[in-house]
């Protein structure tokens, strides 16, 4: 979730939401705009982008995972970036590739230049074929910022994704320097999808059938998943967060749960999440449990006229408190309140996130 960040329709990007302190995780992205002093605006619990130890010792810590390009089926690979407790997990998203005789299809392109270049280095260990297609599962920056490194591939996405990438502001001509992310010399380009579809699109990649399926609104209003029916594999984008608290900054949580139900009904075995290690339906159902619990508890507090920030500080999330980025409950609660009062739209609630964060921080500081 980074640097050039796309806006939600009439709203903000992840980069812009950083200013609001909508969740602690955004703090690690401040280098992309030179906003080094933003950490104070974040929820007080934990360091930006990591979860030290176990916030709730009654439940086990989540696992750590390593960066790898793992072959899932002939010519099909998932690229998982390292994560877990104590690591820099913000915007450290996953990707994938499908290889045929003529070239390579890339599924999402990561956050920053060094991430994208490391991904390409891993790809080149298994194939030297040209990049033919890029699939953007949604418009958030950690999934599209690397598009420029895979040109002149045809970039495919949902129309909403294209519209939001087109709204991105390039910012400085080069990427700001940050260890492990950018060396400070790389040019910055905004490269939107050039091919779009509304509901479903099938691409035949050699013998591999690639079904692109619209699942939004869910995490965003333009989510697509990449389904390989022959192999029972699904690249779920950010509909799936495994051991990582989900970001709902411009999501529709109830419809996100419906998208999870759709996937649970599909004939898939392996699910590559947008964030976290490779898993399957049990892990996806576990992530759905986060929102089921939070929605139920937030609704009680909404009906009791409790503010979103107070509600977020009051809700006990049990084992999910040990997931990476538990402070995201603030933003997620604000989003659910908008559902409950009928004001929900694609745009991020700037002022609501600010107020909720301040209240949450004050309450946590006094406990």
C-alpha positions in Angstrom: 0.0 0.0 0.0 3.1 3.6 -1.8 4.8 6.4 -3.3 2.8 7.6 -6.3 -0.4 6.2 -4.8 -3.7 6.4 -6.8 -6.7 8.3 -5.5 -9.9 6.7 -4.6 -12.7 8.2 -6.7 -13.0 11.7 -5.4 -10.7 10.7 -2.5 -7.2 9.9 -1.5 -4.4 7.5 -2.2 -2.5 5.4 0.3 0.2 8.0 0.1 -2.3 10.8 0.9 -3.9 8.8 3.7 -0.4 8.7 5.2 -0.9 12.3 6.2 -3.9 11.4 8.3 -2.4 8.7 10.4 -5.2 6.3 9.2 -3.1 3.4 10.3 0.4 2.8 11.6 1.4 1.0 8.5 1.4 4.1 6.4 4.3 5.5 8.3 6.9 3.4 6.5 5.9 5.0 3.2 6.7 8.6 4.2 10.0 8.4 2.4 8.1 8.5 -0.9 7.1 12.1 -0.2 9.8 13.1 2.1 7.4 13.3 5.1 9.7 12.0 7.7 7.8 13.6 10.6 4.5 11.8 10.1 5.1 9.0 12.6 3.6 11.1 15.3 0.2 11.0 13.5 0.1 7.2 13.6 -1.7 5.1 16.1 0.5 4.7 19.1 0.5 0.9 19.2 3.7 -0.6 17.7 6.2 0.6 15.2 5.2 1.5 11.6 5.0 -1.5 9.5 5.9 -4.1 12.1 4.4 -5.9 15.1 7.1 -6.4 17.8 6.5 -9.5 19.9 2.9 -10.5 20.7 0.5 -7.7 21.5 -1.9 -10.3 22.9 0.2 -13.0 24.7 -2.9 -15.1 25.1 -2.5 -16.1 21.5 0.5 -17.3 19.5 2.6 -15.0 17.4 2.1 -15.2 13.7 4.8 -16.8 11.6 7.6 -15.1 9.6 8.1 -15.9 5.9 11.0 -15.4 3.5 11.2 -13.9 0.0 11.0 -16.5 -2.7 9.9 -17.2 -6.2 8.0 -20.5 -5.8 6.8 -22.7 -8.7 3.1 -23.6 -8.1 2.5 -25.5 -11.4 4.4 -25.8 -14.7 5.2 -22.2 -15.7 3.3 -20.7 -12.8 5.2 -18.9 -10.0 4.3 -16.9 -6.9 6.7 -14.2 -5.8 6.4 -13.7 -2.0 8.2 -10.9 -0.3 9.5 -11.6 3.2 7.3 -10.5 6.1 6.3 -11.3 9.7 6.9 -10.0 13.2 9.5 -7.3 13.4 9.9 -6.9 9.7 9.1 -3.9 7.4 5.8 -5.2 6.1 4.2 -2.1 4.8 3.7 -2.2 1.0 5.7 -5.4 0.9 3.2 -7.1 -1.3 3.3 -10.2 -3.4 3.2 -10.9 -7.2 3.4 -13.7 -9.6 4.3 -14.8 -13.2 2.9 -17.2 -15.8 5.4 -18.3 -18.5 4.5 -19.6 -21.9 6.6 -20.3 -25.1 6.3 -16.6 -26.2 6.7 -14.6 -23.1 5.8 -13.8 -19.5 2.6 -12.6 -17.8 3.3 -10.6 -14.6 0.7 -10.3 -11.9 1.3 -7.0 -10.0 4.5 -5.2 -10.0 5.3 -4.2 -6.4 6.0 -0.9 -4.6 9.4 0.5 -5.3 12.3 0.2 -7.8 14.4 -2.1 -5.8 11.5 -4.4 -5.0 10.6 -4.5 -8.8 14.2 -5.1 -9.8 14.6 -7.9 -7.3 11.5 -9.5 -8.7 12.9 -9.2 -12.2 16.2 -10.8 -11.0 14.2 -13.7 -9.6 12.2 -14.1 -12.8 15.4 -14.1 -14.9 16.6 -17.1 -13.0 13.8 -19.2 -14.5 13.2 -17.6 -17.9 14.7 -15.1 -20.3 11.4 -14.6 -22.2 10.1 -11.1 -22.8 7.3 -9.6 -20.7 4.1 -9.7 -22.7 1.4 -8.9 -20.2 1.1 -7.2 -16.8 -2.1 -7.8 -14.7 -2.9 -5.1 -12.1 -5.2 -6.6 -9.5 -6.1 -3.1 -8.3 -4.8 0.4 -8.3 -3.0 0.7 -5.0 0.6 1.7 -5.4 2.2 -1.4 -4.0 0.7 -3.3 -6.9 1.3 -0.8 -9.8 4.4 1.3 -9.0 6.6 -1.2 -10.7 4.7 -1.2 -14.0 7.4 1.0 -15.6 10.0 -1.8 -15.3 8.0 -4.3 -17.4 7.3 -2.1 -20.4 6.4 -2.5 -23.2 4.1 -5.2 -21.9 0.4 -4.8 -22.3 -1.1 -3.8 -18.9 -4.5 -5.2 -18.1 -6.9 -4.1 -15.3 -10.4 -3.1 -14.4 -11.6 0.3 -15.7 -11.7 1.7 -12.1 -8.0 0.7 -11.7 -7.1 2.5 -14.9 -9.0 5.7 -13.8 -7.3 5.7 -10.4 -3.8 5.2 -11.8 -4.4 8.0 -14.2 -5.1 10.3 -11.2 -1.8 9.5 -9.6 0.6 12.5 -9.1 4.1 11.7 -10.3 5.8 13.7 -7.6 9.6 14.1 -7.9 11.2 13.1 -11.2 13.2 10.4 -9.3 12.4 8.1 -6.5 13.6 9.3 -3.1 16.5 7.3 -1.6 15.6 4.6 0.9 17.6 1.5 1.8 16.2 -1.5 0.2 13.5 0.5 -1.7 15.2 3.0 -4.0 18.8 4.2 -4.5 17.6 7.8 -5.3 18.5 7.8 -9.0 15.6 5.9 -10.5 13.2 7.9 -12.7 9.5 7.7 -11.7 6.8 7.0 -14.3 3.0 6.5 -14.0 2.0 3.6 -16.3 -1.7 2.8 -16.2 -3.5 -0.2 -17.6 -4.0 0.0 -21.4 -6.5 -2.8 -21.7 -9.6 -3.0 -19.4 -12.5 -5.3 -18.9 -15.7 -5.0 -16.8 -16.6 -8.5 -15.5 -14.4 -11.3 -16.9 -11.6 -11.8 -19.4 -9.8 -14.9 -20.5 -6.3 -15.1 -21.8 -4.8 -18.3 -23.1 -1.2 -18.4 -22.2 0.1 -21.5 -24.1 -1.7 -24.4 -22.4 -2.7 -22.3 -19.3 -6.1 -20.8 -19.1 -6.0 -17.4 -17.3 -9.4 -16.1 -16.1 -9.4 -12.6 -14.9 -12.5 -12.0 -12.7 -13.9 -8.8 -11.3 -14.6 -9.1 -7.6 -15.2 -5.5 -6.5 -16.1 -3.6 -4.7 -14.2 -5.3 -2.0 -10.7 -4.1 -0.9 -11.2 -1.4 -3.6 -13.9 -0.7 -6.2 -11.8 -2.3 -8.9 -10.5 -5.6 -7.6 -9.8 -8.5 -9.9 -8.4 -11.9 -9.2 -6.4 -14.2 -11.5 -7.8 -17.7 -11.6 -6.0 -20.7 -13.2 -8.7 -23.3 -13.2 -6.5 -26.1 -14.6 -4.2 -25.8 -11.6 -6.8 -24.7 -9.0 -4.6 -21.6 -8.3 -5.9 -18.1 -7.5 -3.9 -14.9 -7.3 -6.2 -13.0 -5.0 -4.5 -9.6 -4.9 -5.6 -7.7 -1.8 -8.8 -9.6 -1.3 -6.5 -11.9 0.7 -4.3 -10.8 3.6 -2.7 -13.7 5.5 -1.4 -13.0 9.0 -1.5 -9.3 8.1 -4.4 -7.0 9.3 -6.3 -6.0 6.2 -6.4 -2.4 5.0 -9.9 -1.0 4.4 -9.1 2.6 3.6 -11.4 2.7 0.6 -13.0 -0.7 0.8 -16.6 -2.0 1.1 -16.2 -4.4 4.0 -19.5 -6.2 3.6 -19.0 -6.8 -0.1 -15.4 -7.8 0.6 -16.8 -10.6 2.8 -19.1 -11.5 -0.1 -16.0 -11.7 -2.4 -14.4 -14.0 0.1 -17.5 -16.2 0.0 -17.3 -16.3 -3.8 -13.7 -17.5 -3.6 -14.6 -20.1 -1.0 -17.1 -21.5 -3.5 -14.6 -21.7 -6.3 -12.6 -24.8 -7.1 -9.3 -23.5 -5.9 -6.7 -25.0 -3.7 -3.7 -22.6 -3.6 -4.4 -18.9 -3.0 -1.6 -16.3 -3.3 -2.6 -13.4 -1.1 -1.7 -9.8 -1.8 0.1 -9.7 1.6 1.4 -12.7 3.6 2.6 -16.2 2.8 1.0 -18.6 0.3 -2.0 -20.3 1.7 -5.4 -21.6 0.8 -9.1 -21.4 1.8 -8.5 -22.0 5.5 -6.3 -18.9 5.7 -8.8 -16.9 3.6 -11.6 -17.9 5.9 -9.4 -16.9 8.9 -8.9 -13.5 7.3 -12.7 -13.2 6.7 -13.1 -13.9 10.4 -11.2 -10.6 11.2 -13.9 -8.6 9.4 -16.8 -10.7 10.8 -15.6 -10.1 14.3 -14.8 -6.4 13.8 -18.1 -5.7 12.0 -20.1 -7.3 14.8 -18.3 -5.5 17.5 -18.2 -2.2 15.7 -22.0 -2.4 15.0 -22.6 -2.7 18.8 -20.6 0.4 19.5 -22.1 2.3 16.6 -25.6 1.6 17.9 -24.4 2.7 21.4 -23.3 6.1 19.8 -19.6 5.4 20.6 -17.2 7.3 18.3 -15.1 5.3 15.8 -11.9 6.0 17.6 -13.2 5.0 20.9 -14.8 1.9 19.4 -11.5 0.9 17.8 -9.7 1.3 21.2 -12.4 -0.6 23.0 -12.7 -3.7 20.7 -10.8 -6.8 21.6 -9.7 -8.6 18.5 -8.2 -11.7 20.2 -5.7 -13.5 18.0 -5.9 -10.8 15.3 -4.1 -8.4 17.7 -1.0 -10.5 16.9 -1.4 -10.0 13.1 0.9 -7.5 11.4 -0.5 -4.0 11.7 -3.2 -4.4 14.4 -3.5 -0.6 14.5 -5.4 -0.8 11.2 -8.5 -1.4 13.2 -8.8 2.4 13.4 -9.2 2.9 9.7 -11.2 -0.3 9.3 -13.7 0.8 12.0 -14.1 4.2 10.4 -14.9 2.4 7.2 -17.5 0.2 8.8 -19.2 3.2 10.5 -19.6 4.7 7.0 -21.4 1.5 6.0 -23.6 1.6 9.0 -24.7 5.3 8.5 -25.1 5.0 4.8 -22.3 7.5 3.8 -19.9 4.9 2.3 -18.3 5.7 -1.0 -15.0 5.0 -2.7 -13.3 8.0 -1.2 -11.2 7.8 2.0 -12.8 9.7 5.0 -9.9 12.1 5.6 -11.3 14.0 8.6 -12.9 10.9 10.1 -9.6 9.0 10.0 -7.8 11.9 11.6 -10.2 12.3 14.4 -10.4 8.6 15.1 -6.7 8.2 15.1 -6.2 11.1 17.6 -8.8 9.6 19.9 -7.5 6.1 19.6 -3.9 7.3 20.4 -5.1 9.2 23.4 -7.1 6.3 24.8 -4.3 3.8 24.2 -1.8 6.2 25.8 -3.8 6.3 29.0 -4.1 2.5 29.4 
